[in-house]
Amino acid sequence: MHESGKNNSAGEFLVTSKQISVAGGVAIVSGMVIGPGIFKTPSIVAANSGSEIFTLGLWLLGGVISLLGALCYAELTSTYPHAGGEYHFLSKSFGKRLAFLFAWARMTVIQTGSIVMLSFIIGDYASEALRLGTYSSSIYAALTVLVLTGINLSGLRSSSRLQMLLLSGMLFGIMTIVLTGLYSSYLPSAGVRAAAALPAQTSLAPGRAMIFVLLTYGGWNEAAYISADVKRNKNGIVRVLLYSTGIITFTYLIINFSLLKGFGFSNVAASEAVAADFVMTRLGRNWVKMISLLISASALSTVNAVMITGARTNYALGQDFRFFRFLARWSPDEKSPKNAFLFQSAIALLLIVLGSLTRSGFVTMVEYTAPVFWFFFLLAGITLFILRYKEPHKFRPFTVPLYPLVPILFCLSAAYMLHSSLSYTGIGALIGVCVLLAGIPFLFIKNDTTEKKEEQK
């Protein structure tokens, strides 16, 4: 949960002040979305797109779907500004039990799966600079989780400074790829280093491709957690969502266009580390290690951000539910919620082991998180209809244009992505769904924390 809110009761937060400007909100959301995934997913999307035009079309479609979702979230967040974000919307619409299941999913699947997914990107690119044996990517991923956990346990101030430093590496990497691609033409003789890495499937599979497209767009919904803190709240959060979605879409289109123009469709589709392969063919082997390290550094900044928000979500969960009360221990002499961080890291390390035992750590984590993510995204879209029905006279500073068409299209998109994430994936998706279902028994444990607070009302 966002730090400017103070916990008041079960799931309730009081906003102390509106501290975030529209420009600041756009920077936060854009910074959370535009991350290292764009250095990994273009090759997977291209391998399942069939052509350059269709590849770019899918990236544009990802922006459109994100815009539909942003419009829905703009109404929800401007009408119900709350540091609880989706937890708050789901609680008002479906009740505390489903909201708990969402909090459980964030703790065990969505946030931790994202941490490990990004850690494997670090491992893939760090291995380009220095390979540590057969399980090189997994070793780097585990080191990432352990080191960043240690930094965050030392206090948020040090990790915030690290965040600013590492973000510059991602920006430099993006600019290098875009400028190199735009000012060069594809040379047929410049192939990838490992032709054997060519994916077995290079045909049209839009459902699978869109999973990775929208994975890369993922994160704009995190604006829900800062909605209560944005200045000019009646329309400020709306501007944050719309402006950031436009910036993200343009950035992803220009990066993919640059890679396709400068590297060629077949090479992009065949590459395991597309940015490193592209740089090697265009700028030479000496640049490969530098770019790989910069991408790894940018991924560190994103992992760090996800770990910070994830641990604080776990901390809030511990305050609301007795069984997880150990997560809410935060003594005055501690600079961060120690137990929440340690618990989160333990789950992440277990997921790294899972990724190491399967065909691909990164892909397995996508499989693990996607079905659960899209299930709750679909429910979040449905809350718009429920809350309009329950509170028809509620003042809504922003209303979704073309209602109900826009939220219907968004819900249909989420339902299609839920279907795709279950139909094409393997063991990762199965385990992710099982972990989600494992949270159901906790719904029937007597929660004296919530009951006492309700009795006091």
Protein Blocks (a to p, Z undefined) as FASTA:
>chain_A
ZZkbccfbghiacdfbdfbdfklmmmmmmmmmmccklmmmmmmmmmmnopaklmmmmmmm
mmmmmmmmmmmmmmmmmmmgcfklmmmmmmmmnojklmmmmmmmmmmmmmmmmmmmmmmm
mmmmmmmmocgbjklmmmmmmmmmmmmmmmmmnojklmmmmmmmmmmmmmmmmmmmmmmm
mmpccdfklccfblmlpcfblcdcfklmmmmmmmmmgojlmmmmmmmmpghkllmmmmmm
mmmmmmmmmmmmmmmmmmmmmnojklmmmpmblmlmmmmmmnojklmmmmmmmmmmmmmm
mmmmmmmmmmmmmmmmmmmpmklmmmmgccfkbcbdfklmmmmmmmmmmmmmmmmmmmbl
klmmmmmmmmmmmmmmmmmmmmmmmmmmmmmmbccfbacehiaklmmmmmmmmmmmmmmm
mmmmcfkmmmmmmmmmmmmmmmmgccfklmmmmmmZZ
